[in-house]
Amino acid sequence: MKAVESRAEIYLMALQSLSKAEREAVIARLLEDAKLREDILDLMTMQQRQGELSRPFREYLTETRKRAGKG
C-alpha cells in the first residue's frame, strides 16, 4: 500500500469512528471550502461514471461543435 493510500485509510477509519453528528459536521466543513467541494464532486462523478464507455476528447469536441453549428 502506498503512503497516500495508507494515510487515506487512517483518515477514513478516524471519520468512521465518529458519531453521526460528528461525521456530518466534518463533511459539512469540508464542503464549505469551494476547492474541496469541487474536488469531492469531481471524485463522486468519476466514481458514478466509472462503468461508462469512454471516447477521445477530440471526438467529443468535434461532435459538440457540429451540434452547435460551428463545425
VMD Tcl script that builds the backbone (N, CA, C; Angstrom):
set m [mol new atoms 213]
animate dup $m
set s [atomselect $m all]
$s set {name element resname resid chain x y z} {
  {N N MET 1 A 0.846 -1.181 0.000}
  {CA C MET 1 A 0.000 0.000 0.000}
  {C C MET 1 A 0.890 1.243 0.000}
  {N N LYS 2 A 0.563 2.175 -0.868}
  {CA C LYS 2 A 1.324 3.415 -0.959}
  {C C LYS 2 A 1.052 4.280 0.274}
  {N N ALA 3 A 1.969 5.215 0.535}
  {CA C ALA 3 A 1.827 6.093 1.691}
  {C C ALA 3 A 0.522 6.885 1.627}
  {N N VAL 4 A 0.168 7.359 0.446}
  {CA C VAL 4 A -1.067 8.134 0.297}
  {C C VAL 4 A -2.275 7.268 0.650}
  {N N GLU 5 A -2.299 6.048 0.147}
  {CA C GLU 5 A -3.418 5.151 0.432}
  {C C GLU 5 A -3.477 4.799 1.908}
  {N N SER 6 A -2.320 4.604 2.514}
  {CA C SER 6 A -2.252 4.285 3.930}
  {C C SER 6 A -2.786 5.437 4.774}
  {N N ARG 7 A -2.371 6.641 4.442}
  {CA C ARG 7 A -2.835 7.822 5.173}
  {C C ARG 7 A -4.338 8.003 4.978}
  {N N ALA 8 A -4.820 7.790 3.766}
  {CA C ALA 8 A -6.250 7.912 3.495}
  {C C ALA 8 A -7.041 6.904 4.321}
  {N N GLU 9 A -6.517 5.697 4.447}
  {CA C GLU 9 A -7.184 4.661 5.247}
  {C C GLU 9 A -7.279 5.087 6.711}
  {N N ILE 10 A -6.228 5.693 7.224}
  {CA C ILE 10 A -6.230 6.171 8.617}
  {C C ILE 10 A -7.301 7.240 8.810}
  {N N TYR 11 A -7.357 8.202 7.871}
  {CA C TYR 11 A -8.360 9.263 7.977}
  {C C TYR 11 A -9.772 8.702 7.865}
  {N N LEU 12 A -9.964 7.749 6.983}
  {CA C LEU 12 A -11.278 7.138 6.823}
  {C C LEU 12 A -11.694 6.415 8.099}
  {N N MET 13 A -10.788 5.669 8.680}
  {CA C MET 13 A -11.093 4.964 9.929}
  {C C MET 13 A -11.444 5.954 11.033}
  {N N ALA 14 A -10.707 7.067 11.093}
  {CA C ALA 14 A -10.993 8.082 12.105}
  {C C ALA 14 A -12.380 8.678 11.872}
  {N N LEU 15 A -12.713 8.968 10.630}
  {CA C LEU 15 A -14.022 9.529 10.305}
  {C C LEU 15 A -15.134 8.552 10.667}
  {N N GLN 16 A -14.930 7.282 10.362}
  {CA C GLN 16 A -15.943 6.269 10.647}
  {C C GLN 16 A -16.131 6.059 12.144}
  {N N SER 17 A -15.124 6.373 12.923}
  {CA C SER 17 A -15.223 6.167 14.371}
  {C C SER 17 A -16.025 7.273 15.060}
  {N N LEU 18 A -16.306 8.353 14.358}
  {CA C LEU 18 A -17.064 9.466 14.924}
  {C C LEU 18 A -18.555 9.140 14.963}
  {N N SER 19 A -19.279 9.863 15.807}
  {CA C SER 19 A -20.735 9.719 15.821}
  {C C SER 19 A -21.287 10.308 14.526}
  {N N LYS 20 A -22.536 10.029 14.250}
  {CA C LYS 20 A -23.152 10.540 13.024}
  {C C LYS 20 A -23.101 12.066 12.998}
  {N N ALA 21 A -23.417 12.696 14.099}
  {CA C ALA 21 A -23.406 14.159 14.169}
  {C C ALA 21 A -21.998 14.705 13.915}
  {N N GLU 22 A -20.993 14.046 14.463}
  {CA C GLU 22 A -19.609 14.483 14.252}
  {C C GLU 22 A -19.186 14.307 12.795}
  {N N ARG 23 A -19.561 13.155 12.197}
  {CA C ARG 23 A -19.249 12.928 10.772}
  {C C ARG 23 A -19.898 13.993 9.908}
  {N N GLU 24 A -21.157 14.279 10.169}
  {CA C GLU 24 A -21.864 15.295 9.396}
  {C C GLU 24 A -21.198 16.656 9.542}
  {N N ALA 25 A -20.729 16.977 10.748}
  {CA C ALA 25 A -20.058 18.257 10.973}
  {C C ALA 25 A -18.751 18.330 10.191}
  {N N VAL 26 A -17.990 17.246 10.169}
  {CA C VAL 26 A -16.723 17.221 9.424}
  {C C VAL 26 A -16.991 17.373 7.938}
  {N N ILE 27 A -17.949 16.620 7.431}
  {CA C ILE 27 A -18.266 16.680 5.998}
  {C C ILE 27 A -18.791 18.062 5.625}
  {N N ALA 28 A -19.618 18.639 6.469}
  {CA C ALA 28 A -20.124 19.988 6.202}
  {C C ALA 28 A -18.979 20.986 6.121}
  {N N ARG 29 A -18.003 20.854 7.012}
  {CA C ARG 29 A -16.848 21.758 6.985}
  {C C ARG 29 A -16.043 21.575 5.707}
  {N N LEU 30 A -15.884 20.326 5.262}
  {CA C LEU 30 A -15.170 20.070 4.011}
  {C C LEU 30 A -15.884 20.737 2.841}
  {N N LEU 31 A -17.197 20.654 2.838}
  {CA C LEU 31 A -17.982 21.199 1.732}
  {C C LEU 31 A -18.038 22.726 1.746}
  {N N GLU 32 A -17.699 23.350 2.866}
  {CA C GLU 32 A -17.666 24.815 2.933}
  {C C GLU 32 A -16.532 25.387 2.083}
  {N N ASP 33 A -15.480 24.616 1.905}
  {CA C ASP 33 A -14.331 25.058 1.116}
  {C C ASP 33 A -14.631 24.791 -0.359}
  {N N ALA 34 A -14.691 25.850 -1.160}
  {CA C ALA 34 A -15.095 25.717 -2.559}
  {C C ALA 34 A -14.207 24.748 -3.338}
  {N N LYS 35 A -12.907 24.815 -3.122}
  {CA C LYS 35 A -12.000 23.931 -3.868}
  {C C LYS 35 A -12.178 22.478 -3.441}
  {N N LEU 36 A -12.311 22.237 -2.142}
  {CA C LEU 36 A -12.535 20.865 -1.672}
  {C C LEU 36 A -13.876 20.335 -2.171}
  {N N ARG 37 A -14.889 21.204 -2.145}
  {CA C ARG 37 A -16.212 20.797 -2.625}
  {C C ARG 37 A -16.143 20.384 -4.096}
  {N N GLU 38 A -15.433 21.168 -4.900}
  {CA C GLU 38 A -15.288 20.831 -6.310}
  {C C GLU 38 A -14.554 19.504 -6.480}
  {N N ASP 39 A -13.498 19.293 -5.706}
  {CA C ASP 39 A -12.762 18.024 -5.773}
  {C C ASP 39 A -13.661 16.849 -5.393}
  {N N ILE 40 A -14.452 17.028 -4.344}
  {CA C ILE 40 A -15.348 15.965 -3.887}
  {C C ILE 40 A -16.379 15.648 -4.975}
  {N N LEU 41 A -16.954 16.688 -5.577}
  {CA C LEU 41 A -17.937 16.467 -6.646}
  {C C LEU 41 A -17.304 15.786 -7.855}
  {N N ASP 42 A -16.080 16.178 -8.194}
  {CA C ASP 42 A -15.378 15.529 -9.304}
  {C C ASP 42 A -15.156 14.043 -9.007}
  {N N LEU 43 A -14.724 13.734 -7.795}
  {CA C LEU 43 A -14.486 12.338 -7.412}
  {C C LEU 43 A -15.785 11.536 -7.412}
  {N N MET 44 A -16.861 12.151 -6.950}
  {CA C MET 44 A -18.158 11.467 -6.960}
  {C C MET 44 A -18.600 11.168 -8.386}
  {N N THR 45 A -18.430 12.145 -9.266}
  {CA C THR 45 A -18.821 11.963 -10.664}
  {C C THR 45 A -17.999 10.850 -11.314}
  {N N MET 46 A -16.701 10.857 -11.066}
  {CA C MET 46 A -15.851 9.802 -11.635}
  {C C MET 46 A -16.269 8.433 -11.117}
  {N N GLN 47 A -16.573 8.344 -9.831}
  {CA C GLN 47 A -16.994 7.070 -9.241}
  {C C GLN 47 A -18.308 6.604 -9.856}
  {N N GLN 48 A -19.261 7.516 -10.010}
  {CA C GLN 48 A -20.568 7.164 -10.561}
  {C C GLN 48 A -20.485 6.741 -12.025}
  {N N ARG 49 A -19.567 7.330 -12.776}
  {CA C ARG 49 A -19.493 7.077 -14.214}
  {C C ARG 49 A -18.414 6.065 -14.581}
  {N N GLN 50 A -17.844 5.408 -13.592}
  {CA C GLN 50 A -16.717 4.508 -13.795}
  {C C GLN 50 A -16.994 3.417 -14.831}
  {N N GLY 51 A -18.204 2.912 -14.880}
  {CA C GLY 51 A -18.510 1.812 -15.795}
  {C C GLY 51 A -18.913 2.254 -17.198}
  {N N GLU 52 A -19.021 3.555 -17.412}
  {CA C GLU 52 A -19.455 4.047 -18.719}
  {C C GLU 52 A -18.343 3.935 -19.756}
  {N N LEU 53 A -18.768 3.817 -20.985}
  {CA C LEU 53 A -17.806 3.792 -22.077}
  {C C LEU 53 A -17.176 5.169 -22.221}
  {N N SER 54 A -15.958 5.191 -22.671}
  {CA C SER 54 A -15.292 6.480 -22.880}
  {C C SER 54 A -14.986 6.653 -24.364}
  {N N ARG 55 A -14.620 7.893 -24.711}
  {CA C ARG 55 A -14.226 8.178 -26.084}
  {C C ARG 55 A -13.201 9.303 -26.055}
  {N N PRO 56 A -12.456 9.449 -27.122}
  {CA C PRO 56 A -11.435 10.501 -27.156}
  {C C PRO 56 A -12.057 11.887 -27.008}
  {N N PHE 57 A -11.386 12.753 -26.282}
  {CA C PHE 57 A -11.876 14.105 -26.033}
  {C C PHE 57 A -12.074 14.873 -27.332}
  {N N ARG 58 A -11.146 14.704 -28.271}
  {CA C ARG 58 A -11.265 15.419 -29.558}
  {C C ARG 58 A -12.540 14.999 -30.294}
  {N N GLU 59 A -12.894 13.743 -30.193}
  {CA C GLU 59 A -14.134 13.270 -30.820}
  {C C GLU 59 A -15.337 13.964 -30.180}
  {N N TYR 60 A -15.332 14.085 -28.882}
  {CA C TYR 60 A -16.396 14.786 -28.163}
  {C C TYR 60 A -16.484 16.243 -28.619}
  {N N LEU 61 A -15.332 16.915 -28.711}
  {CA C LEU 61 A -15.317 18.315 -29.128}
  {C C LEU 61 A -15.879 18.488 -30.533}
  {N N THR 62 A -15.485 17.600 -31.436}
  {CA C THR 62 A -15.975 17.659 -32.817}
  {C C THR 62 A -17.490 17.525 -32.846}
  {N N GLU 63 A -18.011 16.570 -32.119}
  {CA C GLU 63 A -19.455 16.351 -32.076}
  {C C GLU 63 A -20.174 17.559 -31.466}
  {N N THR 64 A -19.622 18.098 -30.397}
  {CA C THR 64 A -20.224 19.254 -29.738}
  {C C THR 64 A -20.251 20.465 -30.660}
  {N N ARG 65 A -19.167 20.679 -31.375}
  {CA C ARG 65 A -19.096 21.813 -32.320}
  {C C ARG 65 A -20.101 21.644 -33.449}
  {N N LYS 66 A -20.265 20.433 -33.945}
  {CA C LYS 66 A -21.219 20.181 -35.020}
  {C C LYS 66 A -22.643 20.471 -34.568}
  {N N ARG 67 A -22.960 20.049 -33.348}
  {CA C ARG 67 A -24.293 20.311 -32.817}
  {C C ARG 67 A -24.552 21.789 -32.606}
  {N N ALA 68 A -23.497 22.533 -32.286}
  {CA C ALA 68 A -23.636 23.965 -32.054}
  {C C ALA 68 A -23.590 24.752 -33.363}
  {N N GLY 69 A -23.357 24.051 -34.469}
  {CA C GLY 69 A -23.298 24.710 -35.765}
  {C C GLY 69 A -21.982 25.399 -36.047}
  {N N LYS 70 A -20.943 24.974 -35.363}
  {CA C LYS 70 A -19.632 25.584 -35.534}
  {C C LYS 70 A -18.655 24.649 -36.232}
  {N N GLY 71 A -19.120 23.534 -36.673}
  {CA C GLY 71 A -18.223 22.552 -37.228}
  {C C GLY 71 A -18.182 22.582 -38.688}
}
mol reanalyze $m
mol bondsrecalc $m
mol representation Tube
mol addrep $m
